[in-house]
């Protein structure tokens, strides 16, 4: 994750892993629990820095309103495909798991 601090990369990995597993982004409180952080303010600060870097967008009007840039959203899609063994577009008989062997 180029151009991100260690903490920002850790936050992004947590978002991507959670989103891949559940199908929707985590709330700030869920991220706090995942990362062992007590303050949602620390997560909010990281969101602000990540938004300035163009990695994500935040909609403050609702919960779970995180949008990732296409560069990072592809990691979520790959994780979801791996988790649910979605067939690859070029060969519908092979799943992602089979291509990694």
ChimeraX attribute file (.defattr): number of C-alpha atoms within 10 A of each C-alpha:
attribute: neighborCount
match mode: 1-to-1
recipient: residues
	/A:1	11
	/A:2	5
	/A:3	8
	/A:4	14
	/A:5	13
	/A:6	10
	/A:7	12
	/A:8	18
	/A:9	16
	/A:10	14
	/A:11	20
	/A:12	22
	/A:13	16
	/A:14	19
	/A:15	23
	/A:16	25
	/A:17	18
	/A:18	19
	/A:19	19
	/A:20	22
	/A:21	16
	/A:22	10
	/A:23	14
	/A:24	15
	/A:25	23
	/A:26	21
	/A:27	16
	/A:28	19
	/A:29	15
	/A:30	16
	/A:31	20
	/A:32	19
	/A:33	12
	/A:34	14
	/A:35	14
	/A:36	9
	/A:37	14
	/A:38	12
	/A:39	12
	/A:40	16
	/A:41	13
	/A:42	13
	/A:43	21
	/A:44	13
	/A:45	12
	/A:46	18
	/A:47	21
	/A:48	15
	/A:49	16
	/A:50	21
	/A:51	17
	/A:52	11
	/A:53	12
	/A:54	11
	/A:55	18
	/A:56	20
	/A:57	17
	/A:58	17
	/A:59	10
	/A:60	9
	/A:61	7
	/A:62	9
	/A:63	12
	/A:64	14
	/A:65	15
	/A:66	19
	/A:67	15
	/A:68	22
	/A:69	13
	/A:70	11
	/A:71	10
	/A:72	16
	/A:73	17
	/A:74	13
	/A:75	17
	/A:76	24
	/A:77	15
	/A:78	16
	/A:79	20
	/A:80	19
	/A:81	17
	/A:82	17
	/A:83	13
	/A:84	14
	/A:85	15
	/A:86	16
	/A:87	16
	/A:88	15
	/A:89	9
	/A:90	7
	/A:91	8
	/A:92	9
	/A:93	10
	/A:94	14
	/A:95	17
	/A:96	17
	/A:97	15
	/A:98	12
	/A:99	8
	/A:100	6
	/A:101	5
